[in-house]
Amino acid sequence: MSIRGFPGSPPTTIGPDVRLRLTLEYDGTGFRGWAAQPGLRTVEGVLRDALGLTFPSAGGLAVAGRTDTGVHALGQVASVDVEGGPPPERAAEALNAFLPNDVAVVAAETSPADFHARHSSRSRSYRYRIFRRRMPSPFEHRRSWWLPRPLEVDRLRGQAALLLGEHDFRAFTPTESQHEVFLRVVASAAWHERDNHLDFEITADSYLRHMVRTLVGTMVDGIDLAPLLDGATRPEAGRTAPAWGLYLVRVGY
């Protein structure tokens, strides 16, 4: 991927121990997820490289949610402690000069010292995109799940309504899991028709691994969610939808 250019060098005005809140967008197609892994291209890896080239000191990088391989983001949030380098109002522009074209910092601002991108968050919102046109589109490749067969939209909407409130979502995460608590609180969940797209949008306090994608796959498979939301096992749910249809849209604080 090409690297953006940045005209000139911004003044070094950030003092010691300034915590920045960064909002990022990225196309997850070319990344092996967020988390840095030796020898693999990740969002965290390229962001750390850019931070190292932009600031004399950058540490304590944290992120609101670690997206999986192929998952996209429209409003990912990271926090990082920096020293020296460009002032906050120019930090996003300076970082983008060293970031590849499939990831961008769209906003950078100072935040309180106790702000933590993950621990301070109160909710996260995801969108899952299904492309329904009879013929595929090269512009939708790896950015939505192409599913041209008929879907019962009214039924899908009824199933989404069942998700509101607190439920046990262990049926929607891999059986081999590091999670010990499977209760999650869903604030909103709905399907939206938009031209050739059918979008599932959900906001919750937190998520289990693959939870949104497995909810989508289960609903598309026509499996009733009601008996699964009280601690059912993973084999009782449906398939896990492809990663490339999922977008982290917003983090609430």
VEXSEFI-928498 format. One record per residue (C-alpha): residue number from 1; residue in one letter; x, y, z. Coordinates in nm, 3 decimals, always signed. Layout:
<nodes>
<pos: NUM	code: A	xx: X	yy: Y	zz: Z>
...
</nodes>
This chain:
<nodes>
<pos: 1	code: M	xx: +0.000	yy: +0.000	zz: +0.000>
<pos: 2	code: S	xx: +0.123	yy: +0.351	zz: -0.074>
<pos: 3	code: I	xx: +0.193	yy: +0.597	zz: +0.202>
<pos: 4	code: R	xx: +0.043	yy: +0.944	zz: +0.202>
<pos: 5	code: G	xx: +0.272	yy: +1.242	zz: +0.185>
<pos: 6	code: F	xx: +0.275	yy: +1.524	zz: +0.442>
<pos: 7	code: P	xx: +0.407	yy: +1.869	zz: +0.345>
<pos: 8	code: G	xx: +0.664	yy: +1.994	zz: +0.589>
<pos: 9	code: S	xx: +0.731	yy: +1.905	zz: +0.952>
<pos: 10	code: P	xx: +0.489	yy: +2.026	zz: +1.220>
<pos: 11	code: P	xx: +0.631	yy: +2.202	zz: +1.527>
<pos: 12	code: T	xx: +0.718	yy: +2.000	zz: +1.833>
<pos: 13	code: T	xx: +0.476	yy: +2.135	zz: +2.091>
<pos: 14	code: I	xx: +0.326	yy: +1.838	zz: +2.277>
<pos: 15	code: G	xx: +0.466	yy: +1.819	zz: +2.627>
<pos: 16	code: P	xx: +0.521	yy: +1.504	zz: +2.835>
<pos: 17	code: D	xx: +0.246	yy: +1.253	zz: +2.905>
<pos: 18	code: V	xx: -0.029	yy: +1.385	zz: +2.682>
<pos: 19	code: R	xx: -0.302	yy: +1.128	zz: +2.621>
<pos: 20	code: L	xx: -0.456	yy: +1.139	zz: +2.277>
<pos: 21	code: R	xx: -0.789	yy: +0.994	zz: +2.171>
<pos: 22	code: L	xx: -0.774	yy: +0.881	zz: +1.808>
<pos: 23	code: T	xx: -1.071	yy: +0.794	zz: +1.590>
<pos: 24	code: L	xx: -0.985	yy: +0.563	zz: +1.301>
<pos: 25	code: E	xx: -1.138	yy: +0.426	zz: +0.985>
<pos: 26	code: Y	xx: -0.998	yy: +0.124	zz: +0.804>
<pos: 27	code: D	xx: -1.073	yy: -0.127	zz: +0.533>
<pos: 28	code: G	xx: -0.999	yy: -0.458	zz: +0.703>
<pos: 29	code: T	xx: -0.947	yy: -0.652	zz: +0.380>
<pos: 30	code: G	xx: -0.569	yy: -0.633	zz: +0.386>
<pos: 31	code: F	xx: -0.522	yy: -0.678	zz: +0.761>
<pos: 32	code: R	xx: -0.503	yy: -0.981	zz: +0.987>
<pos: 33	code: G	xx: -0.722	yy: -0.801	zz: +1.235>
<pos: 34	code: W	xx: -0.635	yy: -0.529	zz: +1.483>
<pos: 35	code: A	xx: -0.392	yy: -0.698	zz: +1.723>
<pos: 36	code: A	xx: -0.021	yy: -0.691	zz: +1.638>
<pos: 37	code: Q	xx: +0.119	yy: -1.032	zz: +1.540>
<pos: 38	code: P	xx: +0.479	yy: -1.112	zz: +1.439>
<pos: 39	code: G	xx: +0.522	yy: -1.126	zz: +1.065>
<pos: 40	code: L	xx: +0.160	yy: -1.032	zz: +0.989>
<pos: 41	code: R	xx: +0.010	yy: -0.706	zz: +0.868>
<pos: 42	code: T	xx: -0.229	yy: -0.570	zz: +1.132>
<pos: 43	code: V	xx: -0.398	yy: -0.237	zz: +1.202>
<pos: 44	code: E	xx: -0.221	yy: -0.205	zz: +1.535>
<pos: 45	code: G	xx: +0.111	yy: -0.277	zz: +1.368>
<pos: 46	code: V	xx: +0.084	yy: -0.003	zz: +1.106>
<pos: 47	code: L	xx: -0.053	yy: +0.244	zz: +1.364>
<pos: 48	code: R	xx: +0.239	yy: +0.174	zz: +1.598>
<pos: 49	code: D	xx: +0.478	yy: +0.233	zz: +1.309>
<pos: 50	code: A	xx: +0.312	yy: +0.566	zz: +1.230>
<pos: 51	code: L	xx: +0.315	yy: +0.671	zz: +1.595>
<pos: 52	code: G	xx: +0.686	yy: +0.592	zz: +1.615>
<pos: 53	code: L	xx: +0.758	yy: +0.807	zz: +1.311>
<pos: 54	code: T	xx: +0.540	yy: +1.095	zz: +1.432>
<pos: 55	code: F	xx: +0.625	yy: +1.124	zz: +1.803>
<pos: 56	code: P	xx: +0.956	yy: +1.094	zz: +1.990>
<pos: 57	code: S	xx: +0.769	yy: +0.890	zz: +2.250>
<pos: 58	code: A	xx: +0.439	yy: +0.697	zz: +2.220>
<pos: 59	code: G	xx: +0.317	yy: +0.427	zz: +2.459>
<pos: 60	code: G	xx: +0.020	yy: +0.274	zz: +2.632>
<pos: 61	code: L	xx: -0.173	yy: +0.219	zz: +2.308>
<pos: 62	code: A	xx: -0.523	yy: +0.082	zz: +2.378>
<pos: 63	code: V	xx: -0.819	yy: +0.019	zz: +2.151>
<pos: 64	code: A	xx: -1.195	yy: +0.006	zz: +2.205>
<pos: 65	code: G	xx: -1.236	yy: -0.333	zz: +2.037>
<pos: 66	code: R	xx: -0.999	yy: -0.576	zz: +1.867>
<pos: 67	code: T	xx: -1.152	yy: -0.640	zz: +1.526>
<pos: 68	code: D	xx: -1.092	yy: -0.976	zz: +1.355>
<pos: 69	code: T	xx: -0.928	yy: -1.043	zz: +1.021>
<pos: 70	code: G	xx: -1.123	yy: -0.875	zz: +0.741>
<pos: 71	code: V	xx: -1.351	yy: -0.669	zz: +0.967>
<pos: 72	code: H	xx: -1.380	yy: -0.297	zz: +0.885>
<pos: 73	code: A	xx: -1.413	yy: +0.012	zz: +1.104>
<pos: 74	code: L	xx: -1.584	yy: +0.346	zz: +1.057>
<pos: 75	code: G	xx: -1.535	yy: +0.470	zz: +1.413>
<pos: 76	code: Q	xx: -1.268	yy: +0.271	zz: +1.594>
<pos: 77	code: V	xx: -1.120	yy: +0.452	zz: +1.895>
<pos: 78	code: A	xx: -0.767	yy: +0.424	zz: +2.034>
<pos: 79	code: S	xx: -0.593	yy: +0.600	zz: +2.321>
<pos: 80	code: V	xx: -0.219	yy: +0.657	zz: +2.341>
<pos: 81	code: D	xx: +0.026	yy: +0.856	zz: +2.555>
<pos: 82	code: V	xx: +0.260	yy: +1.072	zz: +2.348>
<pos: 83	code: E	xx: +0.540	yy: +1.320	zz: +2.406>
<pos: 84	code: G	xx: +0.679	yy: +1.575	zz: +2.161>
<pos: 85	code: G	xx: +0.571	yy: +1.577	zz: +1.799>
<pos: 86	code: P	xx: +0.291	yy: +1.779	zz: +1.636>
<pos: 87	code: P	xx: +0.024	yy: +1.961	zz: +1.837>
<pos: 88	code: P	xx: -0.307	yy: +1.775	zz: +1.883>
<pos: 89	code: E	xx: -0.485	yy: +1.976	zz: +1.614>
<pos: 90	code: R	xx: -0.231	yy: +1.848	zz: +1.358>
<pos: 91	code: A	xx: -0.175	yy: +1.499	zz: +1.498>
<pos: 92	code: A	xx: -0.426	yy: +1.325	zz: +1.269>
<pos: 93	code: E	xx: -0.278	yy: +1.484	zz: +0.957>
<pos: 94	code: A	xx: +0.075	yy: +1.399	zz: +1.069>
<pos: 95	code: L	xx: -0.010	yy: +1.035	zz: +1.146>
<pos: 96	code: N	xx: -0.189	yy: +0.993	zz: +0.814>
<pos: 97	code: A	xx: +0.133	yy: +1.091	zz: +0.637>
<pos: 98	code: F	xx: +0.283	yy: +0.762	zz: +0.761>
<pos: 99	code: L	xx: -0.025	yy: +0.539	zz: +0.741>
<pos: 100	code: P	xx: -0.114	yy: +0.324	zz: +0.437>
<pos: 101	code: N	xx: -0.416	yy: +0.417	zz: +0.229>
<pos: 102	code: D	xx: -0.643	yy: +0.154	zz: +0.383>
<pos: 103	code: V	xx: -0.638	yy: +0.312	zz: +0.729>
<pos: 104	code: A	xx: -0.682	yy: +0.674	zz: +0.842>
<pos: 105	code: V	xx: -0.697	yy: +0.873	zz: +1.162>
<pos: 106	code: V	xx: -1.002	yy: +1.092	zz: +1.109>
<pos: 107	code: A	xx: -0.979	yy: +1.278	zz: +1.443>
<pos: 108	code: A	xx: -0.726	yy: +1.330	zz: +1.721>
<pos: 109	code: E	xx: -0.788	yy: +1.515	zz: +2.045>
<pos: 110	code: T	xx: -0.644	yy: +1.539	zz: +2.393>
<pos: 111	code: S	xx: -0.827	yy: +1.344	zz: +2.662>
<pos: 112	code: P	xx: -0.811	yy: +1.317	zz: +3.041>
<pos: 113	code: A	xx: -0.528	yy: +1.109	zz: +3.183>
<pos: 114	code: D	xx: -0.773	yy: +0.844	zz: +3.303>
<pos: 115	code: F	xx: -0.937	yy: +0.796	zz: +2.962>
<pos: 116	code: H	xx: -0.888	yy: +0.445	zz: +2.826>
<pos: 117	code: A	xx: -1.024	yy: +0.353	zz: +2.483>
<pos: 118	code: R	xx: -1.151	yy: +0.016	zz: +2.602>
<pos: 119	code: H	xx: -1.219	yy: +0.047	zz: +2.975>
<pos: 120	code: S	xx: -1.390	yy: +0.386	zz: +2.947>
<pos: 121	code: S	xx: -1.629	yy: +0.274	zz: +2.674>
<pos: 122	code: R	xx: -1.998	yy: +0.222	zz: +2.756>
<pos: 123	code: S	xx: -2.117	yy: +0.075	zz: +2.426>
<pos: 124	code: R	xx: -2.013	yy: -0.026	zz: +2.079>
<pos: 125	code: S	xx: -2.225	yy: -0.023	zz: +1.765>
<pos: 126	code: Y	xx: -2.175	yy: -0.259	zz: +1.471>
<pos: 127	code: R	xx: -2.329	yy: -0.284	zz: +1.126>
<pos: 128	code: Y	xx: -2.342	yy: -0.601	zz: +0.922>
<pos: 129	code: R	xx: -2.405	yy: -0.549	zz: +0.549>
<pos: 130	code: I	xx: -2.575	yy: -0.800	zz: +0.321>
<pos: 131	code: F	xx: -2.569	yy: -0.724	zz: -0.055>
<pos: 132	code: R	xx: -2.887	yy: -0.864	zz: -0.210>
<pos: 133	code: R	xx: -2.859	yy: -0.782	zz: -0.580>
<pos: 134	code: R	xx: -2.900	yy: -1.081	zz: -0.809>
<pos: 135	code: M	xx: -2.563	yy: -1.012	zz: -0.972>
<pos: 136	code: P	xx: -2.245	yy: -0.953	zz: -0.772>
<pos: 137	code: S	xx: -2.061	yy: -0.623	zz: -0.767>
<pos: 138	code: P	xx: -1.683	yy: -0.574	zz: -0.767>
<pos: 139	code: F	xx: -1.739	yy: -0.271	zz: -0.543>
<pos: 140	code: E	xx: -1.904	yy: -0.491	zz: -0.280>
<pos: 141	code: H	xx: -1.636	yy: -0.761	zz: -0.287>
<pos: 142	code: R	xx: -1.496	yy: -0.807	zz: +0.065>
<pos: 143	code: R	xx: -1.715	yy: -0.520	zz: +0.189>
<pos: 144	code: S	xx: -2.047	yy: -0.703	zz: +0.227>
<pos: 145	code: W	xx: -2.189	yy: -1.055	zz: +0.223>
<pos: 146	code: W	xx: -2.334	yy: -1.122	zz: -0.123>
<pos: 147	code: L	xx: -2.654	yy: -1.315	zz: -0.057>
<pos: 148	code: P	xx: -2.888	yy: -1.291	zz: -0.359>
<pos: 149	code: R	xx: -3.148	yy: -1.541	zz: -0.236>
<pos: 150	code: P	xx: -3.481	yy: -1.413	zz: -0.094>
<pos: 151	code: L	xx: -3.488	yy: -1.324	zz: +0.276>
<pos: 152	code: E	xx: -3.793	yy: -1.277	zz: +0.496>
<pos: 153	code: V	xx: -3.721	yy: -0.925	zz: +0.616>
<pos: 154	code: D	xx: -4.020	yy: -0.902	zz: +0.849>
<pos: 155	code: R	xx: -3.913	yy: -1.222	zz: +1.021>
<pos: 156	code: L	xx: -3.556	yy: -1.096	zz: +1.055>
<pos: 157	code: R	xx: -3.686	yy: -0.778	zz: +1.216>
<pos: 158	code: G	xx: -3.892	yy: -0.979	zz: +1.462>
<pos: 159	code: Q	xx: -3.588	yy: -1.186	zz: +1.554>
<pos: 160	code: A	xx: -3.374	yy: -0.875	zz: +1.607>
<pos: 161	code: A	xx: -3.632	yy: -0.739	zz: +1.851>
<pos: 162	code: L	xx: -3.576	yy: -1.046	zz: +2.071>
<pos: 163	code: L	xx: -3.219	yy: -0.933	zz: +2.137>
<pos: 164	code: L	xx: -3.305	yy: -0.625	zz: +2.341>
<pos: 165	code: G	xx: -3.211	yy: -0.640	zz: +2.706>
<pos: 166	code: E	xx: -2.978	yy: -0.876	zz: +2.892>
<pos: 167	code: H	xx: -2.923	yy: -1.230	zz: +2.761>
<pos: 168	code: D	xx: -2.676	yy: -1.516	zz: +2.778>
<pos: 169	code: F	xx: -2.504	yy: -1.520	zz: +2.436>
<pos: 170	code: R	xx: -2.279	yy: -1.825	zz: +2.478>
<pos: 171	code: A	xx: -2.451	yy: -1.991	zz: +2.179>
<pos: 172	code: F	xx: -2.306	yy: -1.715	zz: +1.957>
<pos: 173	code: T	xx: -1.936	yy: -1.747	zz: +2.035>
<pos: 174	code: P	xx: -1.689	yy: -2.033	zz: +1.973>
<pos: 175	code: T	xx: -1.715	yy: -2.317	zz: +2.224>
<pos: 176	code: E	xx: -1.346	yy: -2.283	zz: +2.306>
<pos: 177	code: S	xx: -1.365	yy: -1.936	zz: +2.457>
<pos: 178	code: Q	xx: -1.162	yy: -1.720	zz: +2.693>
<pos: 179	code: H	xx: -1.481	yy: -1.555	zz: +2.814>
<pos: 180	code: E	xx: -1.605	yy: -1.647	zz: +3.161>
<pos: 181	code: V	xx: -1.917	yy: -1.427	zz: +3.162>
<pos: 182	code: F	xx: -2.158	yy: -1.459	zz: +2.869>
<pos: 183	code: L	xx: -2.424	yy: -1.209	zz: +2.972>
<pos: 184	code: R	xx: -2.444	yy: -0.901	zz: +2.752>
<pos: 185	code: V	xx: -2.690	yy: -0.609	zz: +2.741>
<pos: 186	code: V	xx: -2.821	yy: -0.508	zz: +2.398>
<pos: 187	code: A	xx: -2.953	yy: -0.151	zz: +2.379>
<pos: 188	code: S	xx: -3.074	yy: -0.165	zz: +2.017>
<pos: 189	code: A	xx: -3.089	yy: -0.416	zz: +1.733>
<pos: 190	code: A	xx: -3.265	yy: -0.378	zz: +1.398>
<pos: 191	code: W	xx: -3.255	yy: -0.463	zz: +1.028>
<pos: 192	code: H	xx: -3.265	yy: -0.182	zz: +0.772>
<pos: 193	code: E	xx: -3.333	yy: -0.205	zz: +0.397>
<pos: 194	code: R	xx: -3.117	yy: +0.038	zz: +0.196>
<pos: 195	code: D	xx: -3.139	yy: -0.004	zz: -0.182>
<pos: 196	code: N	xx: -2.958	yy: -0.331	zz: -0.258>
<pos: 197	code: H	xx: -2.837	yy: -0.368	zz: +0.100>
<pos: 198	code: L	xx: -2.993	yy: -0.524	zz: +0.405>
<pos: 199	code: D	xx: -2.808	yy: -0.398	zz: +0.714>
<pos: 200	code: F	xx: -2.820	yy: -0.537	zz: +1.065>
<pos: 201	code: E	xx: -2.728	yy: -0.275	zz: +1.326>
<pos: 202	code: I	xx: -2.670	yy: -0.350	zz: +1.691>
<pos: 203	code: T	xx: -2.552	yy: -0.157	zz: +1.997>
<pos: 204	code: A	xx: -2.449	yy: -0.338	zz: +2.315>
<pos: 205	code: D	xx: -2.239	yy: -0.282	zz: +2.625>
<pos: 206	code: S	xx: -1.982	yy: -0.537	zz: +2.504>
<pos: 207	code: Y	xx: -1.955	yy: -0.842	zz: +2.281>
<pos: 208	code: L	xx: -1.832	yy: -1.198	zz: +2.273>
<pos: 209	code: R	xx: -1.598	yy: -1.309	zz: +1.996>
<pos: 210	code: H	xx: -1.787	yy: -1.356	zz: +1.666>
<pos: 211	code: M	xx: -2.113	yy: -1.267	zz: +1.843>
<pos: 212	code: V	xx: -2.252	yy: -1.027	zz: +1.582>
<pos: 213	code: R	xx: -2.152	yy: -1.244	zz: +1.288>
<pos: 214	code: T	xx: -2.306	yy: -1.555	zz: +1.444>
<pos: 215	code: L	xx: -2.626	yy: -1.371	zz: +1.527>
<pos: 216	code: V	xx: -2.650	yy: -1.266	zz: +1.162>
<pos: 217	code: G	xx: -2.575	yy: -1.617	zz: +1.035>
<pos: 218	code: T	xx: -2.831	yy: -1.770	zz: +1.271>
<pos: 219	code: M	xx: -3.104	yy: -1.528	zz: +1.168>
<pos: 220	code: V	xx: -3.027	yy: -1.575	zz: +0.797>
<pos: 221	code: D	xx: -3.040	yy: -1.953	zz: +0.847>
<pos: 222	code: G	xx: -3.396	yy: -1.914	zz: +0.977>
<pos: 223	code: I	xx: -3.318	yy: -2.043	zz: +1.327>
<pos: 224	code: D	xx: -3.532	yy: -1.897	zz: +1.605>
<pos: 225	code: L	xx: -3.324	yy: -1.691	zz: +1.848>
<pos: 226	code: A	xx: -3.567	yy: -1.712	zz: +2.140>
<pos: 227	code: P	xx: -3.457	yy: -2.053	zz: +2.278>
<pos: 228	code: L	xx: -3.089	yy: -1.969	zz: +2.223>
<pos: 229	code: L	xx: -3.071	yy: -1.657	zz: +2.442>
<pos: 230	code: D	xx: -3.066	yy: -1.835	zz: +2.776>
<pos: 231	code: G	xx: -2.737	yy: -2.023	zz: +2.768>
<pos: 232	code: A	xx: -2.780	yy: -2.260	zz: +2.472>
<pos: 233	code: T	xx: -2.469	yy: -2.422	zz: +2.327>
<pos: 234	code: R	xx: -2.287	yy: -2.312	zz: +2.011>
<pos: 235	code: P	xx: -2.399	yy: -2.609	zz: +1.794>
<pos: 236	code: E	xx: -2.762	yy: -2.504	zz: +1.843>
<pos: 237	code: A	xx: -2.703	yy: -2.171	zz: +1.664>
<pos: 238	code: G	xx: -2.639	yy: -2.118	zz: +1.295>
<pos: 239	code: R	xx: -2.339	yy: -2.035	zz: +1.083>
<pos: 240	code: T	xx: -2.097	yy: -1.749	zz: +1.144>
<pos: 241	code: A	xx: -2.140	yy: -1.488	zz: +0.870>
<pos: 242	code: P	xx: -1.826	yy: -1.384	zz: +0.676>
<pos: 243	code: A	xx: -1.602	yy: -1.127	zz: +0.846>
<pos: 244	code: W	xx: -1.595	yy: -0.885	zz: +0.552>
<pos: 245	code: G	xx: -1.957	yy: -0.775	zz: +0.601>
<pos: 246	code: L	xx: -1.893	yy: -0.642	zz: +0.953>
<pos: 247	code: Y	xx: -1.817	yy: -0.280	zz: +1.043>
<pos: 248	code: L	xx: -1.741	yy: -0.125	zz: +1.381>
<pos: 249	code: V	xx: -1.945	yy: +0.192	zz: +1.343>
<pos: 250	code: R	xx: -1.924	yy: +0.380	zz: +1.672>
<pos: 251	code: V	xx: -1.797	yy: +0.360	zz: +2.030>
<pos: 252	code: G	xx: -1.999	yy: +0.528	zz: +2.304>
<pos: 253	code: Y	xx: -1.841	yy: +0.688	zz: +2.613>
</nodes>
